[in-house]
Amino acid sequence: MTVYQGARPRPASLGRRRPLSRPARSGRREHPVGMLMAAVAVLFVLGVVYLGQTARLAAMSYEVDSLVLQRDDLSRQVQTLEATVARWGSEPLVLDWAQQAGLDVLGAKVRVPAR
């Protein structure tokens, strides 16, 4: 058996010690404050991302609602214009305008045969 200078035999009564953790081997201790700060930072970043997504969704919803209202308004305008065109093209209104312009109504409807 080789004896190293400064080496002492280990007493058998102590038993086997468990291996040290990494911070304990380097002479440092784990600080729960550091872990707590890391957790707070992660939660803060997640909160900022969540708020950003929520704000973007609200803006998109507002824009969609605005476009739906604009579409409904345009649809109402189209219906109004169609009704106006139908009224202006009706026979009684055209006859009334013709009489105001000095034209006379013919006695019977005239049909021109096709050639």
C-alpha positions as YAML, in Angstrom:
chain: A
units: angstrom
residues:
- id: 1
  name: MET
  ca: [0.00, 0.00, 0.00]
- id: 2
  name: THR
  ca: [1.23, 3.36, -0.94]
- id: 3
  name: VAL
  ca: [0.95, 6.11, 1.57]
- id: 4
  name: TYR
  ca: [0.63, 9.64, 0.34]
- id: 5
  name: GLN
  ca: [2.00, 12.47, 2.36]
- id: 6
  name: GLY
  ca: [-0.79, 14.18, 4.25]
- id: 7
  name: ALA
  ca: [-3.29, 11.40, 3.60]
- id: 8
  name: ARG
  ca: [-5.11, 10.00, 6.57]
- id: 9
  name: PRO
  ca: [-7.19, 6.89, 6.68]
- id: 10
  name: ARG
  ca: [-10.91, 7.44, 6.82]
- id: 11
  name: PRO
  ca: [-12.60, 6.12, 9.90]
- id: 12
  name: ALA
  ca: [-15.17, 3.44, 9.10]
- id: 13
  name: SER
  ca: [-17.61, 4.77, 11.66]
- id: 14
  name: LEU
  ca: [-18.49, 7.83, 9.57]
- id: 15
  name: GLY
  ca: [-19.97, 5.77, 6.78]
- id: 16
  name: ARG
  ca: [-20.29, 6.91, 3.24]
- id: 17
  name: ARG
  ca: [-21.07, 10.58, 2.73]
- id: 18
  name: ARG
  ca: [-23.41, 11.63, -0.05]
- id: 19
  name: PRO
  ca: [-21.93, 13.53, -3.01]
- id: 20
  name: LEU
  ca: [-22.00, 17.29, -2.78]
- id: 21
  name: SER
  ca: [-24.16, 19.37, -5.09]
- id: 22
  name: ARG
  ca: [-22.54, 21.59, -7.68]
- id: 23
  name: PRO
  ca: [-22.89, 24.88, -5.77]
- id: 24
  name: ALA
  ca: [-21.61, 23.22, -2.59]
- id: 25
  name: ARG
  ca: [-18.56, 21.87, -4.42]
- id: 26
  name: SER
  ca: [-17.69, 25.34, -5.69]
- id: 27
  name: GLY
  ca: [-18.08, 26.81, -2.23]
- id: 28
  name: ARG
  ca: [-21.29, 28.67, -3.05]
- id: 29
  name: ARG
  ca: [-24.76, 28.28, -1.66]
- id: 30
  name: GLU
  ca: [-27.99, 28.37, -3.67]
- id: 31
  name: HIS
  ca: [-29.89, 31.54, -2.93]
- id: 32
  name: PRO
  ca: [-33.68, 31.30, -3.04]
- id: 33
  name: VAL
  ca: [-33.81, 35.04, -3.75]
- id: 34
  name: GLY
  ca: [-32.14, 34.49, -7.13]
- id: 35
  name: MET
  ca: [-34.63, 31.79, -8.04]
- id: 36
  name: LEU
  ca: [-37.47, 34.04, -6.93]
- id: 37
  name: MET
  ca: [-36.18, 36.91, -9.05]
- id: 38
  name: ALA
  ca: [-35.84, 34.63, -12.07]
- id: 39
  name: ALA
  ca: [-39.43, 33.42, -11.61]
- id: 40
  name: VAL
  ca: [-40.67, 37.02, -11.32]
- id: 41
  name: ALA
  ca: [-38.77, 37.98, -14.49]
- id: 42
  name: VAL
  ca: [-40.28, 35.05, -16.41]
- id: 43
  name: LEU
  ca: [-43.78, 35.93, -15.19]
- id: 44
  name: PHE
  ca: [-43.23, 39.57, -16.14]
- id: 45
  name: VAL
  ca: [-42.17, 38.63, -19.68]
- id: 46
  name: LEU
  ca: [-45.17, 36.31, -20.02]
- id: 47
  name: GLY
  ca: [-47.46, 39.09, -18.77]
- id: 48
  name: VAL
  ca: [-46.08, 41.59, -21.28]
- id: 49
  name: VAL
  ca: [-46.53, 39.10, -24.13]
- id: 50
  name: TYR
  ca: [-50.09, 38.37, -22.98]
- id: 51
  name: LEU
  ca: [-50.96, 42.07, -22.79]
- id: 52
  name: GLY
  ca: [-49.48, 42.67, -26.24]
- id: 53
  name: GLN
  ca: [-51.54, 39.87, -27.74]
- id: 54
  name: THR
  ca: [-54.69, 41.08, -25.95]
- id: 55
  name: ALA
  ca: [-54.19, 44.64, -27.22]
- id: 56
  name: ARG
  ca: [-53.60, 43.40, -30.76]
- id: 57
  name: LEU
  ca: [-56.76, 41.26, -30.59]
- id: 58
  name: ALA
  ca: [-58.82, 44.20, -29.31]
- id: 59
  name: ALA
  ca: [-57.54, 46.42, -32.13]
- id: 60
  name: MET
  ca: [-58.33, 43.74, -34.70]
- id: 61
  name: SER
  ca: [-61.82, 43.27, -33.25]
- id: 62
  name: TYR
  ca: [-62.43, 47.03, -33.37]
- id: 63
  name: GLU
  ca: [-61.34, 47.15, -37.01]
- id: 64
  name: VAL
  ca: [-63.58, 44.20, -37.94]
- id: 65
  name: ASP
  ca: [-66.56, 45.83, -36.22]
- id: 66
  name: SER
  ca: [-65.86, 49.07, -38.06]
- id: 67
  name: LEU
  ca: [-65.72, 47.26, -41.41]
- id: 68
  name: VAL
  ca: [-68.99, 45.41, -40.68]
- id: 69
  name: LEU
  ca: [-70.72, 48.72, -39.91]
- id: 70
  name: GLN
  ca: [-69.33, 50.23, -43.10]
- id: 71
  name: ARG
  ca: [-70.56, 47.23, -45.13]
- id: 72
  name: ASP
  ca: [-74.06, 47.54, -43.64]
- id: 73
  name: ASP
  ca: [-74.13, 51.26, -44.44]
- id: 74
  name: LEU
  ca: [-73.08, 50.62, -48.04]
- id: 75
  name: SER
  ca: [-75.72, 47.90, -48.35]
- id: 76
  name: ARG
  ca: [-78.40, 50.35, -47.17]
- id: 77
  name: GLN
  ca: [-77.19, 52.94, -49.68]
- id: 78
  name: VAL
  ca: [-77.38, 50.39, -52.51]
- id: 79
  name: GLN
  ca: [-80.94, 49.46, -51.54]
- id: 80
  name: THR
  ca: [-81.94, 53.14, -51.45]
- id: 81
  name: LEU
  ca: [-80.42, 53.79, -54.87]
- id: 82
  name: GLU
  ca: [-82.11, 50.71, -56.36]
- id: 83
  name: ALA
  ca: [-85.47, 51.89, -55.04]
- id: 84
  name: THR
  ca: [-84.84, 55.37, -56.49]
- id: 85
  name: VAL
  ca: [-83.92, 53.94, -59.90]
- id: 86
  name: ALA
  ca: [-87.01, 51.71, -59.86]
- id: 87
  name: ARG
  ca: [-89.22, 54.70, -58.99]
- id: 88
  name: TRP
  ca: [-87.68, 56.90, -61.72]
- id: 89
  name: GLY
  ca: [-88.13, 54.17, -64.31]
- id: 90
  name: SER
  ca: [-91.80, 53.55, -63.53]
- id: 91
  name: GLU
  ca: [-94.34, 54.32, -66.26]
- id: 92
  name: PRO
  ca: [-96.52, 56.82, -64.37]
- id: 93
  name: LEU
  ca: [-93.53, 58.99, -63.48]
- id: 94
  name: VAL
  ca: [-92.21, 58.93, -67.03]
- id: 95
  name: LEU
  ca: [-95.66, 59.89, -68.40]
- id: 96
  name: ASP
  ca: [-95.88, 62.73, -65.87]
- id: 97
  name: TRP
  ca: [-92.45, 64.07, -66.92]
- id: 98
  name: ALA
  ca: [-93.46, 63.81, -70.59]
- id: 99
  name: GLN
  ca: [-96.64, 65.82, -69.97]
- id: 100
  name: GLN
  ca: [-94.64, 68.45, -68.10]
- id: 101
  name: ALA
  ca: [-92.30, 68.65, -71.10]
- id: 102
  name: GLY
  ca: [-95.30, 69.33, -73.39]
- id: 103
  name: LEU
  ca: [-95.65, 65.89, -74.94]
- id: 104
  name: ASP
  ca: [-99.09, 64.34, -75.48]
- id: 105
  name: VAL
  ca: [-100.09, 60.81, -74.65]
- id: 106
  name: LEU
  ca: [-101.07, 58.66, -77.64]
- id: 107
  name: GLY
  ca: [-104.56, 57.23, -77.63]
- id: 108
  name: ALA
  ca: [-103.61, 53.57, -77.89]
- id: 109
  name: LYS
  ca: [-100.38, 51.73, -77.48]
- id: 110
  name: VAL
  ca: [-98.50, 51.51, -80.72]
- id: 111
  name: ARG
  ca: [-96.73, 48.31, -81.65]
- id: 112
  name: VAL
  ca: [-94.10, 48.31, -84.28]
- id: 113
  name: PRO
  ca: [-93.74, 44.85, -85.87]
- id: 114
  name: ALA
  ca: [-90.24, 43.45, -86.01]
- id: 115
  name: ARG
  ca: [-88.78, 42.97, -89.50]
...
